[in-house]
């Protein structure tokens, strides 16, 4: 009876999220770097070329991307929308309303917060997780069996080097992490300045304390 009670307590102490989770596949590490602006720019271009036909990042505007990544408004519109949108527009899919449901049988998700929801390792592993089945002559993804999303980096996997293929997946993951929380770039830039200010404040405070107590005998 005591053993049963002990096991019950142990089960209840396990977080519900862990008990509910099923077996998971190992993820590859994206090793992306939000401070790598060249990677973010490549990721933005790849996202526009490979993903924007179906997916939006509706919480981002072109001019915000331009300001953060070092483009002009004209450049970001040309690079990401091929001159079809304005800099003040949200980054929306070019797929007309209702087409996704008719063609794929489902709505295409907005990817604004995908990196925050799934993590960049998941996005990187998903982009690299496509496997070709010779019997069905089709692609499937080991992380999401039966996915209707095509292998958008198929041409790179077939015709580029492994390094280029991996870098493309990493750049897209990097860009989607940025899109999920663009203020993180400013926070990181501000963080070291705050730490430097606090360090200088500690030094000044210590010197001031010594000056106040210099003539006081203990």
Phi, psi and omega in degrees: 000316180296322179297317179297319179296320180296317179295322179297317179298318180298318180295318181293332180283341178289130180304144182301323182297326180285323180290327182281337184286138177269187179296139182240150179276146178294142180256146172281149180277125182289326181053039180276163184223111182295341180272359177271092184294328178297319178295318179296321178294316177298320179297321178296318179294317179295320178299315180297322184280321188257334191244329191291344177297332182243327189246148174253163161232074195293346179270005178245144172249154182300320183291333176291318177299317180301314182295320183283326186260359175086026174258160168277165178299322179294320181294315184293324178292320180291319183288317189262334181234007177055037176077010184273341183241174175261160182297333183274356182283152171289154181276094185250153178299151177271359180281126179298153181301132176091343182293319181301317180295321180289322185273313186257346181080013180202160176277144177279128183289147170288139186256013182305316186248016184297321180294325178285330181281313186255335184093153182288332177296322178295313181300314180299314180293324179295315180297331181259006187264012181281138180230136182269131179255108182298330182293314180269351182054046181212166179262146170223167183243132184293336180274337182215084182298137179081012180298143178270354180287127178289164178281092188291339179256022183301315182297324179290320179296323183282321193245355179250176176284161177300323180295317180293320179297314179295321181294323178297315178296323179292319181295320178294318178298319179297314181296320181289330173294317176299314182298328180289333180204075184298334180292345180299327178298315179292323180297317179295321179293323180283332186301312182292331178292320178295316179298320177296319178298316180295322178296315178295322179296320179297317180296314180296319180297318179296316179295323178294321178297317179297322180293319180296322187263006186297319184264007180263123180274138180266000000 
